[in-house]
């Protein structure tokens, strides 16, 4: 359910674009993003920082798109978001000495481990530092590549092509990157003991 809510603004943006136009789709994106923030606030008690950042970018670029009736602004949204994510991976690692990919992976793995071992002692999950470094650089490269690719497609191809790329292409690239990450960490995951 949370995955659906995560992608709801994108899904509705795509649907409204296909049936109406880019300006209505952009308005729906902003409204649904607000609803998403309110929902998070009431169900989790707080709103994740990344959702505030994504909303702010959508609000600014989306408002400019609607105000000036120019889709060029909304086309920059994915580039700004992915470039921001890529930069945050580098800055956090080399300035603040924190590996955000490692932190995210361990958080997800520990949460899954706790659910799988409910009521039992859970194993500590440790990933080798060199694997975490490789994954951090891999994700930086992928996010930076997506940021550049999005703007290249936005200005080289039609609006229809760009919208399809934004919805399906970006999702596909992200899915492949997640698969590569899972393959890379698989042997370090706790194995279930046989009966």
Steps between C-alpha positions, in 0.01 A plus 500: 500500500779745588668435161175598326477819708863576421433486125145640506600854391694357204219261403237774510732743317533246220126425484390863498765588240374222271135606533529880535835681472831577670365800692213311663738211568741739670220643716392150600862415584518795741160429662569128543844580644329718763257217580795262526669731755180532705452123494857444618455751779188332635613139457866527600499812712771661289588567139827368358745769395522361147124543459526866603782551249317319217185698576686833503657424161164389356326808643753750363550346156137392470371846592731659243376250239137588567557874545696545177328216310845362418576131552877566502488567876342167596743317273780614732337343808653151461840649414499721809386213726750244367787752497416594860499133603831437322661804661371400844668158465836662426474780756384270779779252426796729443408801715302345787662152477163325485401248238129556437466188284645287781271665754192446282588137419568405860177670611294310243677169569465531878132585465443197276704282737290611800177422316630160386615409851206642696524388858845348446850635533601673178842490343707814464549591138841620392613588152871529419610864471645452150163369375324802649755733338447334160122522534517865605707584191277284280185680619670838460587412138149371426328804652732743319446309174121517542519876571689559175297248298169655609591846378650361179176315423288799603668723242567245227174308479128579502302575815321162466832317482633689802190423711524130412872503581436679830246240608634176352864571415598648834311226684673236287848643561429518874369143506816369327719696745310345794548152351875560460514620862317189623729269303803681645387464864325161476783290646519729805133455591418273795406154378203311640600199703358164392280300736 
